Amino acid sequence: MAAEVDLCIVGGGPAGMVAGLLFARAGLRVTVLEKHADFLRDFRGDTVHPSTLRIFSDLGLLDRLLARPHDKVRTIGATVGGRQLAFADLSAFDPRWNFIAMMPQWEFLDFVAEEARRFPGFELIMEAEATGLVMAADRVAGVRYRDCAGIEHALTARLVIASDGRRSVLRGAAALRVRDLGAPIDVFWFRIPKVRTGDNRSGGIFEPGRIIAMIDRGDYWQCA
Ligand SMILES: Cc1cc2nc3c(=O)[nH]c(=O)nc-3n(C[C@H](O)[C@H](O)[C@H](O)COP(=O)(O)OP(=O)(O)OC[C@H]3O[C@@H](n4cnc5c(N)ncnc54)[C@H](O)[C@@H]3O)c2cc1C
């Protein structure tokens, strides 16, 4: 049976969207299935790190990425036991990526989707929730998904990438084992309104047994 696409990627997060862009750029027919109607997940990654900026530079996309609204953070400080300390200084890196770009994850994902759509083989289907795998004997041959109208589909693909996040349905369907790294802490996220400042003041406060991370999102602190 000929597969409808070369690659079906489940999950339009950073992993799935960047994989989709790279494979579409390589000339493959790629379909990304994303269960949400948009990328607007608040309290997600704001920090696009130098390593990521460098990859986008290699792809020739850095200037266009940085045309999206963002703040640049070159040094990171924190208050440790009541003392203000500088603990990260990125200024020695290549000037093209010697900063953290503070950019909401939805902005980043929207950018990747826009770039990927330039390639004829790329398709992103929103509100498409994967429900299981299409099997051909003992081989994964595609993905079953439900569209926004509740209609079930089976999309056949030469390769399936399950990038559907930490509660991956496809990981379960493929009986892949989870390696539990045993995270020792939980993080509670909340926001505090503040006045917008000219520079981005992201940082943190460290006290015995307690840490607060504070991401400067303009008119509020995103705190963890
Ligand atoms: C509160 C918070 C703050 C963070 N801050 C930062 C930060 O500042 N900088 C940073 O680099 N990282 C940050 N991270 C980590 C970063 O968000 C994750 O590493 C990243 O999102 C993981 O990407 P992913 O594509 O693997 O998974 P996800 O981002 O989880 O994407 C999975 C996608 O799959 C979709 N999906 C799930 N199930 C299905 C299904 N059945 N069918 C179709 N689609 C499905 C989901 O809707 C989602 O869009 C933060 C994470 C959290 C939770």
The ligand as an SDF file (V2000), in Angstrom:
LIG
                    3D

 53 58  0  0  0  0  0  0  0  0999 V2000
    5.4780   26.1220   32.4730 C   0  0  0  0  0  0  0  0  0  0  0  0
    6.5710   25.7910   31.4990 C   0  0  0  0  0  0  0  0  0  0  0  0
    7.5660   26.7220   31.2090 C   0  0  0  0  0  0  0  0  0  0  0  0
    8.5880   26.4180   30.3160 C   0  0  0  0  0  0  0  0  0  0  0  0
    9.5260   27.3630   30.0350 N   0  0  0  0  0  0  0  0  0  0  0  0
   10.4720   27.1190   29.0920 C   0  0  0  0  0  0  0  0  0  0  0  0
   11.3890   28.1190   28.6740 C   0  0  0  0  0  0  0  0  0  0  0  0
   11.3380   29.2490   29.1610 O   0  0  0  0  0  0  0  0  0  0  0  0
   12.3000   27.8150   27.7150 N   0  0  0  0  0  0  0  0  0  0  0  0
   12.3400   26.5750   27.1310 C   0  0  0  0  0  0  0  0  0  0  0  0
   13.1640   26.3550   26.2510 O   0  0  0  0  0  0  0  0  0  0  0  0
   11.4790   25.5970   27.5230 N   0  0  0  0  0  0  0  0  0  0  0  0
   10.5570   25.8390   28.4610 C   0  0  0  0  0  0  0  0  0  0  0  0
    9.6660   24.8730   28.8310 N   0  0  0  0  0  0  0  0  0  0  0  0
    9.8080   23.5620   28.2500 C   0  0  0  0  0  0  0  0  0  0  0  0
    9.2040   23.5200   26.8580 C   0  0  0  0  0  0  0  0  0  0  0  0
    7.9130   24.1100   26.8770 O   0  0  0  0  0  0  0  0  0  0  0  0
    9.1350   22.0500   26.4600 C   0  0  0  0  0  0  0  0  0  0  0  0
   10.4280   21.4890   26.5080 O   0  0  0  0  0  0  0  0  0  0  0  0
    8.6080   21.9200   25.0590 C   0  0  0  0  0  0  0  0  0  0  0  0
    7.3340   22.4970   24.9400 O   0  0  0  0  0  0  0  0  0  0  0  0
    8.5450   20.4520   24.6960 C   0  0  0  0  0  0  0  0  0  0  0  0
    8.2100   20.4100   23.3440 O   0  0  0  0  0  0  0  0  0  0  0  0
    7.5090   19.1620   22.7050 P   0  0  0  0  0  0  0  0  0  0  0  0
    7.2160   19.5310   21.2870 O   0  0  0  0  0  0  0  0  0  0  0  0
    8.2860   17.9320   22.9710 O   0  0  0  0  0  0  0  0  0  0  0  0
    6.1490   18.9270   23.5210 O   0  0  0  0  0  0  0  0  0  0  0  0
    4.9210   19.9020   23.7670 P   0  0  0  0  0  0  0  0  0  0  0  0
    5.3210   21.3220   23.7410 O   0  0  0  0  0  0  0  0  0  0  0  0
    4.2110   19.3680   24.9610 O   0  0  0  0  0  0  0  0  0  0  0  0
    4.0150   19.6700   22.4870 O   0  0  0  0  0  0  0  0  0  0  0  0
    3.1970   18.5550   22.3330 C   0  0  0  0  0  0  0  0  0  0  0  0
    2.0960   18.9540   21.3930 C   0  0  0  0  0  0  0  0  0  0  0  0
    1.3480   17.7920   21.0730 O   0  0  0  0  0  0  0  0  0  0  0  0
   -0.0190   18.1180   21.0840 C   0  0  0  0  0  0  0  0  0  0  0  0
   -0.7360   16.8670   21.3230 N   0  0  0  0  0  0  0  0  0  0  0  0
   -0.7960   16.1580   22.4720 C   0  0  0  0  0  0  0  0  0  0  0  0
   -1.5140   15.0420   22.3050 N   0  0  0  0  0  0  0  0  0  0  0  0
   -1.9240   15.0520   20.9980 C   0  0  0  0  0  0  0  0  0  0  0  0
   -2.7040   14.1600   20.2170 C   0  0  0  0  0  0  0  0  0  0  0  0
   -3.2190   13.0260   20.7180 N   0  0  0  0  0  0  0  0  0  0  0  0
   -2.9420   14.4800   18.9110 N   0  0  0  0  0  0  0  0  0  0  0  0
   -2.4150   15.6390   18.3760 C   0  0  0  0  0  0  0  0  0  0  0  0
   -1.6830   16.5190   19.0920 N   0  0  0  0  0  0  0  0  0  0  0  0
   -1.4310   16.2140   20.3730 C   0  0  0  0  0  0  0  0  0  0  0  0
   -0.1630   19.1460   22.1920 C   0  0  0  0  0  0  0  0  0  0  0  0
   -1.3410   19.9250   22.0470 O   0  0  0  0  0  0  0  0  0  0  0  0
    1.1150   19.9590   22.0060 C   0  0  0  0  0  0  0  0  0  0  0  0
    0.9180   21.0440   21.1160 O   0  0  0  0  0  0  0  0  0  0  0  0
    8.6350   25.1500   29.7260 C   0  0  0  0  0  0  0  0  0  0  0  0
    7.6360   24.2070   30.0120 C   0  0  0  0  0  0  0  0  0  0  0  0
    6.6210   24.5140   30.8820 C   0  0  0  0  0  0  0  0  0  0  0  0
    5.5490   23.4840   31.1620 C   0  0  0  0  0  0  0  0  0  0  0  0
  1  2  1  0
  2  3  1  0
  2 52  2  0
  3  4  2  0
  4  5  1  0
  4 50  1  0
  5  6  2  0
  6  7  1  0
  6 13  1  0
  7  8  2  0
  7  9  1  0
  9 10  1  0
 10 11  2  0
 10 12  1  0
 12 13  2  0
 13 14  1  0
 14 15  1  0
 14 50  1  0
 15 16  1  0
 16 17  1  0
 16 18  1  0
 18 19  1  0
 18 20  1  0
 20 21  1  0
 20 22  1  0
 22 23  1  0
 23 24  1  0
 24 25  2  0
 24 26  1  0
 24 27  1  0
 27 28  1  0
 28 29  2  0
 28 30  1  0
 28 31  1  0
 31 32  1  0
 32 33  1  0
 33 34  1  0
 33 48  1  0
 34 35  1  0
 35 36  1  0
 35 46  1  0
 36 37  1  0
 36 45  1  0
 37 38  2  0
 38 39  1  0
 39 40  1  0
 39 45  2  0
 40 41  1  0
 40 42  2  0
 42 43  1  0
 43 44  2  0
 44 45  1  0
 46 47  1  0
 46 48  1  0
 48 49  1  0
 50 51  2  0
 51 52  1  0
 52 53  1  0
M  END
$$$$
